[in-house]
Amino acid sequence: MRSDLQPVPFDRGAIDQIATSPPRSSFGGAPAVTDSIIILGRAYFDLCLFRRRPQDLPASQWLMGITLAVYAAAGMALLPFELGPRSALLAALTDLLLLWGGTLLLLQLFRHPRRSTQTITALAGAGVIITILALPVAFWLTYSHERGFDITLPSLLWLLLFGWNVFVTARILQHALSTNFAIGLLIAFAFILASQQVIGMIVPAPAAP
C-alpha cells in the first residue's frame, strides 16, 4: 500500500537504495554496510534535530524491520542499568510491540493508515539515536547512585533527554497525523507515559538492594 506522506525536496537517493536493497560490498553497487549505517544514522539524527520529517524516509518494509530490530537491541543495551537481563529483554520487546501497535492505532484513528511504514521507521530511528545518547548518562547515573555520589547533573541530563524524546516524537506525529504541534505534543506525552505504565505492569520491578 503506497504512502501518502509527501517528501520535502532533498537528495535521498542513497537512503532509497538502502531501503530497496540490503547493504553489501561497495563493489556490488549498493552502499557498503558501514556507509549504510552512516547514511541512516545521519537521517535519523536529522529527525531528532527537526531537520527531517517522516515523509523524508522511504516507505520500505525492509528498512522499517531493520530499524525496529536495532531499536529493540538499543533498548536491551540501556535497560540492564535498571533491570536484569531477562527483564530487560521482556521490556524491550514490550516497548517494541507498543511502538508498532500504538502507532498503527493512532494512524487508523486519524485516518492515515497508509503512513504507517514511514511513521514507525521514523519513531524507531529517532528512538535509536536518543537511546544511544542516553547510554553514557544511564551508566553515569547508575555509577553515581551506587557509590553515593551526587546525581544532580546526570539526573538533569536524563530529564533533558526525556524531554527531547517527547518533542521529537511530537514532531513526527504532527506530520504523520496531519495535526498541529500542540496536539502532537499531547499525544506524544500520553503515548510515552502509557507505554511506560504498560511496561511497568508487565515487567517485574527490580529487587531492592
C-alpha positions, -999 to 999 in steps of 0.1 A, spaced: 0 0 0 15 33 -11 22 60 15 5 94 11 32 113 30 49 137 6 86 142 10 102 177 11 129 182 -15 163 167 -6 186 141 -21 176 108 -5 189 86 -33 213 67 -10 185 61 15 162 48 -12 189 25 -24 194 11 11 157 7 16 153 -13 -16 184 -35 -14 202 -49 17 237 -33 20 266 -53 7 301 -47 -6 306 -14 -24 319 -35 -54 283 -48 -58 268 -14 -64 248 -9 -32 263 11 -3 286 -10 20 273 -18 55 294 9 71 283 35 46 247 25 51 249 29 89 263 64 84 237 74 59 208 61 80 223 75 112 225 109 97 189 107 85 177 97 119 198 122 137 183 149 114 149 138 126 160 144 162 172 179 152 139 186 134 157 189 100 138 160 85 103 147 86 89 111 85 79 117 48 116 121 40 121 84 47 111 58 21 81 36 27 102 5 29 91 -26 49 127 -38 49 140 -6 63 113 -5 90 121 -40 100 158 -34 103 152 -1 122 128 -18 147 154 -46 153 181 -20 161 156 -1 182 149 -32 203 187 -40 206 194 -4 218 167 -7 244 181 -40 256 215 -23 260 200 5 280 176 -13 303 200 -36 321 211 -5 340 177 -7 358 167 -43 352 182 -77 349 190 -92 315 157 -112 313 136 -83 324 154 -60 300 147 -84 271 110 -85 281 108 -47 285 125 -41 251 101 -65 233 71 -50 250 83 -14 241 87 -26 205 52 -40 203 37 -9 219 55 14 194 43 -7 165 8 -13 177 2 21 192 14 39 160 -9 17 138 -38 25 161 -32 63 161 -29 64 123 -61 44 120 -79 68 143 -67 98 123 -75 80 90 -39 79 77 -32 41 78 -10 43 46 16 63 66 24 35 90 57 23 75 73 58 74 60 68 108 71 37 126 105 39 109 109 75 119 99 69 155 121 38 159 151 55 141 148 86 163 145 63 193 177 46 184 196 79 183 183 91 217 189 57 233 225 57 222 230 92 236 213 80 268 236 51 274 266 70 289 241 91 310 225 59 323 259 45 332 269 77 349 236 79 369 239 42 380 275 45 389 270 77 410 239 63 427 257 30 437 287 49 451 268 76 468 280 104 445 259 135 437 234 125 410 221 160 403 239 165 369 232 131 354 196 133 366 192 166 349 207 152 317 184 123 319 154 146 322 166 167 292 168 135 271 133 125 282 120 160 272 139 158 239 124 124 232 89 138 238 94 167 214 109 146 187 80 121 190 56 151 189 70 165 157 70 131 140 33 125 150 25 161 140 34 153 104 22 117 104 -13 126 118 -16 159 98 -22 179 130 -6 208 148 24 206 171 4 212 203 -18 182 196 12 161 186 29 171 219 -1 160 239 -4 127 220 34 121 223 34 127 260 4 104 266 19 78 243 52 77 261 37 77 296 12 50 287 40 28 273 60 32 305 29 23 325 22 -9 305 59 -19 306 58 -13 344 28 -36 348 43 -64 326 80 -63 337 87 -71 374 103 -43 393 140 -49 403 145 -62 437 156 -37 463 194 -39 472 
